Amino acid sequence: MTRWRPVVAGHDRGRYGFAVGWSVAGLVPTVAPALTGRPVVALVALPFVLLWQVVLWRTVLVGVYVGAGGIKIRSVARTRVVPWPRVDRVWTGQADGYDAWQIWVTTREPQRHLPTPIWRRGSQSFHFNRIVLPADQFSAVLAALEPRQLGAV
């Protein structure tokens, strides 16, 4: 099994603390009714609590990860793994529908341009599905993602 490491280091500690707090708070709608003798209410709340947990943790784990298996691009809605032999290039370009720059991964066979959630600071829009970095960190992450720099990890 491939071990994945985040390309953007150091941003996770605060996100994990936030998620653990809200994860515990999200259990209240299920646990409180069960403890007060209303198990039916707890069962009705259970699907919403599970959905809350999934969305919360998917949001926290948004990012780009690298490992021996390639590049893993995680967003709230999906996770894509691009094996190193299929990585054609990593580049920066205009974000779809926004006045901002983001990092893209281009694959070969078939050629596709995959957006990553790593954006350069400057966009005025807020979104849970991205990591916004200052220009110097953005450039460092872009350089670190180059396949020849990683040497296929």
MARVEX-31196 format. One line per field, with one value per residue: chain; residue in three letters; z, x, y of N, C-alpha, C in turn. Coordinates in pm, 1 decimal. Each point is the difference from the previous one (the first is absolute). Last residue first. Layout:
! residues N
sese	A	...
tilo	ALA	...
n_w	Z	...
n_u	X	...
n_v	Y	...
ca_w	Z	...
ca_u	X	...
ca_v	Y	...
c_w	Z	...
c_u	X	...
c_v	Y	...
! end
This chain:
! residues 153
sese	A	A	A	A	A	A	A	A	A	A	A	A	A	A	A	A	A	A	A	A	A	A	A	A	A	A	A	A	A	A	A	A	A	A	A	A	A	A	A	A	A	A	A	A	A	A	A	A	A	A	A	A	A	A	A	A	A	A	A	A	A	A	A	A	A	A	A	A	A	A	A	A	A	A	A	A	A	A	A	A	A	A	A	A	A	A	A	A	A	A	A	A	A	A	A	A	A	A	A	A	A	A	A	A	A	A	A	A	A	A	A	A	A	A	A	A	A	A	A	A	A	A	A	A	A	A	A	A	A	A	A	A	A	A	A	A	A	A	A	A	A	A	A	A	A	A	A	A	A	A	A	A	A
tilo	VAL	ALA	GLY	LEU	GLN	ARG	PRO	GLU	LEU	ALA	ALA	LEU	VAL	ALA	SER	PHE	GLN	ASP	ALA	PRO	LEU	VAL	ILE	ARG	ASN	PHE	HIS	PHE	SER	GLN	SER	GLY	ARG	ARG	TRP	ILE	PRO	THR	PRO	LEU	HIS	ARG	GLN	PRO	GLU	ARG	THR	THR	VAL	TRP	ILE	GLN	TRP	ALA	ASP	TYR	GLY	ASP	ALA	GLN	GLY	THR	TRP	VAL	ARG	ASP	VAL	ARG	PRO	TRP	PRO	VAL	VAL	ARG	THR	ARG	ALA	VAL	SER	ARG	ILE	LYS	ILE	GLY	GLY	ALA	GLY	VAL	TYR	VAL	GLY	VAL	LEU	VAL	THR	ARG	TRP	LEU	VAL	VAL	GLN	TRP	LEU	LEU	VAL	PHE	PRO	LEU	ALA	VAL	LEU	ALA	VAL	VAL	PRO	ARG	GLY	THR	LEU	ALA	PRO	ALA	VAL	THR	PRO	VAL	LEU	GLY	ALA	VAL	SER	TRP	GLY	VAL	ALA	PHE	GLY	TYR	ARG	GLY	ARG	ASP	HIS	GLY	ALA	VAL	VAL	PRO	ARG	TRP	ARG	THR	MET
n_w	-659.1	-429.5	-115.6	77.0	-283.4	-440.5	-77.2	197.8	370.8	276.9	-149.6	98.2	433.5	103.1	-128.7	285.3	379.6	-48.3	-40.0	365.9	98.1	82.0	-93.0	-54.0	1.0	263.9	-103.4	-149.9	-288.8	-212.4	-208.3	41.4	143.7	-190.6	-9.4	-14.7	-43.6	-498.9	-530.3	-497.9	-546.8	-399.0	-400.9	-6.9	-40.6	207.5	333.4	340.0	409.6	290.8	345.6	48.7	29.0	-106.1	-63.6	-174.1	-240.3	-94.9	43.4	-192.4	13.3	53.3	35.7	-100.4	-322.2	-173.6	236.1	57.0	222.0	488.5	210.8	224.1	267.1	268.3	263.3	158.1	180.8	239.3	-149.3	-151.1	-274.2	-57.9	-272.1	-24.1	172.4	375.7	244.5	156.5	8.6	75.4	160.2	391.1	399.7	299.2	-150.6	46.2	420.0	98.8	-202.3	186.2	403.8	-18.8	-123.8	333.5	279.6	-156.3	34.6	440.1	235.5	95.3	360.5	435.7	164.5	193.3	454.6	489.9	485.7	151.6	-206.1	-474.6	-215.0	-49.3	-335.0	-460.3	-127.3	106.6	-249.5	-217.2	231.9	-30.4	-376.7	-30.2	192.1	-245.3	-372.7	57.5	56.2	-384.5	-269.1	129.2	-114.5	-464.9	-293.8	-89.8	-469.2	-517.6	-288.9	220.5	22.6	-0.6	-106.8	-196.1	-22.6
n_u	920.6	27.5	252.1	-56.5	59.4	-162.5	-470.5	-246.2	-172.0	208.2	-18.0	-391.4	-43.2	210.5	-214.3	-332.5	136.1	88.0	-380.4	-385.5	-434.2	-474.3	-337.6	-514.2	-492.9	-324.2	-88.2	-61.0	186.4	269.3	521.2	461.8	399.6	56.6	-114.0	-142.1	-255.0	12.6	-109.4	78.3	2.0	129.6	84.9	44.3	286.3	297.1	-51.0	40.7	-116.6	0.5	-81.8	-148.7	-202.7	-390.0	-468.6	-407.8	-225.8	341.5	531.2	511.5	507.8	505.8	243.3	239.4	9.8	-40.1	-174.6	-89.2	295.0	-33.3	-491.0	-459.7	-504.2	-444.7	-505.0	-468.7	-329.3	224.2	492.6	538.0	418.7	509.2	440.8	373.9	171.6	303.0	-119.1	-282.1	-438.0	-367.1	-511.6	-430.5	-231.2	-336.3	-446.1	-211.0	-183.2	-436.0	-368.8	-150.1	-249.7	-457.0	-311.5	-154.3	-339.7	-438.6	-227.9	-184.3	-416.5	-388.4	37.5	-45.4	-431.6	-206.9	101.3	-45.1	133.7	409.6	428.1	-8.8	-22.5	413.4	326.8	-23.0	84.2	455.5	430.6	277.1	353.6	428.7	241.0	196.4	430.7	359.7	157.9	301.7	448.7	245.7	168.1	400.0	407.1	178.4	316.7	478.2	219.9	-110.2	-3.1	-133.6	8.7	-82.7	82.2	-155.8	-25.4
n_v	941.3	224.4	380.9	496.1	373.5	-42.7	64.0	438.0	266.5	342.2	453.6	240.8	165.2	405.3	401.5	166.7	237.0	459.9	299.1	-73.1	-299.4	-334.9	-445.6	-257.7	-103.3	263.9	539.6	570.8	469.6	347.5	-65.0	-25.4	-384.4	-494.5	-545.3	-561.1	-428.8	-243.3	-190.7	-227.9	-159.7	-386.7	-412.9	-545.5	-148.3	362.9	468.4	459.3	379.4	505.3	466.7	531.8	559.2	410.5	226.9	-336.9	-369.9	-377.0	89.6	74.3	-155.0	-310.0	-520.1	-524.0	-480.6	-452.1	-478.4	-474.0	-320.4	-6.4	-65.0	177.1	46.9	256.1	113.2	317.5	328.8	359.2	13.8	-154.6	-277.1	-258.4	-248.9	-399.7	-438.7	31.3	442.4	504.7	394.6	446.1	195.7	-5.7	-180.6	184.5	-43.3	-414.9	-100.4	168.8	-215.1	-407.3	18.0	124.7	-324.8	-287.7	158.1	-23.3	-417.2	-110.0	152.0	-257.0	-296.9	176.8	63.2	-367.0	-129.6	220.7	55.9	237.6	-77.9	5.6	426.6	237.7	-129.7	139.9	458.4	152.7	-36.2	336.5	223.1	-187.4	106.6	427.5	58.2	-177.7	240.8	364.6	-105.3	-108.1	350.0	215.3	-215.8	-23.1	254.2	-99.2	-183.3	-171.2	-348.7	-490.6	-543.5	-579.1	-556.4	-504.0	-550.7
ca_w	144.4	19.4	-38.4	94.3	132.5	1.7	7.1	-128.7	-67.5	67.0	-28.9	-143.1	-17.5	56.7	-92.8	-119.6	31.6	15.1	-127.6	-50.5	47.0	-58.4	90.6	-49.1	-83.9	84.2	-36.1	106.0	31.5	106.8	-32.4	-85.7	68.3	44.5	-67.1	46.2	89.7	139.2	93.5	128.0	88.7	74.8	50.5	-82.9	-36.8	-137.1	-14.2	-130.7	-36.9	-80.3	-55.3	73.8	-55.7	90.3	-32.9	103.6	54.4	-74.1	57.6	46.0	-98.2	61.1	-44.5	106.0	53.6	-111.7	21.3	-72.8	-145.2	-55.3	11.7	-130.8	11.3	-121.2	12.0	-55.3	-74.0	84.4	16.5	78.0	4.3	41.6	60.0	-86.8	-99.3	-102.0	51.9	-88.3	70.4	-95.7	-22.3	-132.2	-74.2	67.2	-10.8	-140.0	-17.7	83.3	-63.8	-129.6	22.5	57.1	-112.1	-85.3	70.6	-11.6	-137.1	-37.1	-13.4	-107.6	-126.6	-28.7	-45.3	-134.6	-102.3	-126.0	-17.2	70.2	144.2	44.0	8.3	100.2	134.8	12.8	-40.5	97.4	58.7	-92.1	9.9	129.9	-10.5	-65.6	79.5	117.2	-38.2	-34.2	127.0	73.9	-63.3	33.4	144.2	47.9	7.2	106.9	138.0	78.9	-65.3	-59.1	83.7	-62.0	105.3	-13.6	0.0
ca_u	3.8	-100.1	66.4	-37.0	47.0	145.2	37.2	55.9	-86.1	9.8	131.6	3.8	-80.7	76.1	108.8	-63.5	-31.9	126.0	68.4	69.2	136.4	48.3	103.1	130.7	59.6	57.8	-48.7	29.0	-106.8	-84.9	-141.4	-34.4	-76.4	85.3	-17.3	101.3	-59.0	26.5	26.9	-68.1	50.2	-101.6	45.6	-39.9	-71.8	14.1	29.8	-40.2	78.0	-65.9	90.0	6.4	90.1	103.1	114.5	45.7	-107.5	-126.4	-102.8	-121.5	-86.8	-91.9	11.8	-69.0	59.8	69.0	14.7	-104.1	18.7	110.9	129.9	65.8	139.7	61.1	144.1	65.3	-86.6	-110.5	-94.6	-122.6	-68.0	-140.2	-56.7	-31.2	-102.1	61.0	52.0	89.8	89.9	77.1	140.4	22.6	102.5	129.3	43.8	41.5	133.2	99.1	29.6	65.0	135.9	79.7	27.8	97.5	128.1	48.8	47.8	122.3	112.2	-34.7	7.7	141.7	54.2	-54.4	81.8	-73.1	-108.4	-119.9	23.5	17.0	-130.0	-88.5	29.2	-26.7	-137.1	-103.5	-58.6	-96.5	-124.2	-60.3	-39.2	-130.8	-99.6	-28.1	-85.2	-133.0	-58.2	-37.3	-117.7	-117.4	-21.8	-92.8	-134.2	-23.6	24.0	-3.3	96.7	-54.0	36.5	-16.8	-8.6	77.8	-84.2
ca_v	-21.7	-106.0	-124.0	-104.6	39.3	-21.0	-141.8	-41.9	-97.7	-130.3	-58.2	-30.6	-121.2	-111.8	-33.2	-54.9	-140.0	-73.2	-24.8	118.5	23.8	125.3	49.3	41.6	-103.0	-104.1	-132.4	-96.3	-94.7	52.1	-12.5	113.1	104.8	109.8	129.0	94.5	100.2	-35.9	109.5	-16.4	104.3	75.4	129.4	113.0	-123.3	-49.8	-142.5	-51.6	-118.4	-102.6	-100.7	-124.8	-100.4	-50.9	83.4	92.4	82.3	4.5	-86.1	67.7	63.1	95.3	138.1	73.5	122.0	64.5	144.7	73.7	-11.9	78.5	-67.8	-2.3	-39.4	-56.1	-17.3	-118.6	-91.8	-45.3	109.8	-17.8	129.4	-14.3	120.7	112.4	-31.7	-85.4	-125.6	-74.4	-89.7	-78.9	31.7	59.8	-74.0	12.2	139.1	17.6	-57.8	68.1	129.1	-23.8	-50.3	108.3	89.8	-68.6	4.6	137.0	25.1	-71.4	93.8	93.7	-73.5	-24.5	128.3	21.1	-65.2	17.7	-96.7	46.8	0.7	-139.3	-68.0	60.7	-48.9	-143.3	-33.0	38.0	-121.0	-59.7	77.4	-33.3	-140.1	-5.7	71.8	-83.6	-112.8	49.5	43.2	-120.4	-60.2	80.4	-4.3	-102.1	57.9	94.9	-41.9	123.2	88.6	123.3	114.8	130.8	101.2	123.0	118.2
c_w	29.8	143.1	20.4	-31.1	101.2	134.1	5.2	10.1	-135.0	-69.7	61.5	-36.9	-146.1	-16.4	49.9	-100.2	-119.3	32.9	15.4	-122.8	-49.0	64.1	-68.1	113.6	-55.3	-79.3	88.5	-37.6	105.9	41.4	119.0	-39.9	-94.5	61.1	55.7	-85.7	52.9	88.8	138.7	92.1	128.6	85.7	63.1	62.4	97.5	-11.9	-147.2	-10.1	-133.8	-22.7	-69.1	-68.6	86.6	-73.3	96.5	-52.7	107.1	73.0	-79.4	54.2	65.8	-109.8	73.9	-30.3	111.7	47.5	-114.6	18.4	-82.1	-150.5	-68.1	18.6	-141.2	30.5	-127.6	27.1	-49.3	-70.5	88.6	1.7	70.3	14.5	32.4	77.0	-93.9	-111.6	-113.0	71.7	-102.0	79.9	-108.4	-13.4	-142.2	-82.0	61.7	-22.0	-143.9	-26.3	78.4	-65.4	-132.0	16.3	45.5	-120.1	-83.8	68.2	-19.7	-144.7	-53.7	-25.8	-119.1	-133.0	-36.9	-58.5	-142.4	-115.3	-124.7	-25.4	78.7	151.0	49.3	4.7	102.7	143.9	9.6	-46.1	94.9	53.1	-89.6	16.2	129.4	-17.0	-59.7	87.0	119.1	-26.5	-18.5	134.5	77.9	-56.7	41.8	148.5	67.4	8.1	97.2	145.9	75.7	-60.2	-66.8	97.3	-67.4	119.8	0.0
c_u	39.3	0.3	-89.1	69.9	-25.5	59.5	150.8	45.4	53.6	-81.9	13.1	132.3	0.1	-75.3	81.2	106.5	-63.9	-23.1	128.0	83.5	52.9	134.6	59.7	92.7	136.1	83.7	69.1	-61.1	46.6	-109.5	-82.2	-146.1	-23.7	-87.8	99.8	-6.9	101.1	-64.2	30.8	33.1	-81.7	70.8	-117.0	48.2	-112.2	-77.8	19.9	43.9	-53.9	96.0	-83.2	97.7	-3.2	84.1	112.5	116.5	41.4	-102.8	-128.9	-99.7	-120.8	-79.8	-99.8	24.1	-86.7	71.4	82.3	9.5	-104.0	17.8	110.2	135.3	55.9	144.9	50.9	149.5	70.0	-79.1	-112.2	-81.0	-133.2	-58.3	-146.3	-45.4	-34.7	-98.4	60.5	48.4	87.9	103.6	60.9	148.5	22.4	111.7	138.4	50.7	47.6	140.3	108.0	39.5	75.3	145.5	89.0	38.0	108.6	135.9	56.0	45.6	126.2	117.2	-33.3	16.1	147.6	54.2	-51.9	79.6	-84.0	-120.1	-122.7	18.1	11.5	-137.3	-98.4	14.0	-34.2	-141.6	-115.8	-65.0	-108.1	-132.3	-68.2	-49.9	-139.2	-105.8	-34.2	-95.0	-142.2	-62.4	-46.2	-128.0	-125.0	-32.8	-97.9	-138.9	-38.6	11.7	9.5	111.3	-52.4	43.3	-1.3	-21.6	88.5
c_v	-139.0	-49.5	-119.7	-131.6	-111.3	42.2	-23.1	-145.1	-45.7	-107.7	-139.3	-66.8	-42.3	-131.7	-118.7	-44.3	-69.8	-147.2	-81.7	-37.7	134.1	33.6	122.4	39.6	41.5	-99.6	-102.6	-134.0	-99.6	-97.6	47.6	-4.7	116.1	108.2	100.8	125.8	101.4	106.3	-55.2	117.1	-7.4	103.1	73.9	130.7	-34.2	-130.3	-34.0	-145.3	-48.3	-116.1	-106.7	-94.7	-124.6	-103.9	-36.8	82.5	99.2	85.5	16.1	-102.3	62.9	68.6	87.9	146.8	54.9	126.1	57.3	150.8	77.5	-17.4	81.5	-68.4	-10.1	-34.2	-64.6	1.3	-126.1	-109.4	-53.3	128.5	-22.2	139.9	-27.5	121.8	113.4	-31.9	-79.8	-125.3	-71.7	-77.2	-85.4	33.3	50.8	-64.6	18.1	142.9	6.7	-54.3	74.9	132.1	-18.6	-44.6	116.0	86.5	-67.4	15.7	141.2	23.4	-67.2	95.2	89.6	-72.5	-16.3	130.4	21.0	-62.1	19.5	-89.4	44.5	-6.9	-144.3	-66.7	55.5	-47.0	-149.2	-34.8	30.5	-126.1	-59.3	73.8	-44.8	-143.1	-8.4	67.1	-88.2	-116.7	49.9	35.1	-122.9	-58.6	77.5	8.7	-95.4	59.0	110.9	-41.0	131.4	85.1	126.9	107.8	136.1	90.7	124.2
! end
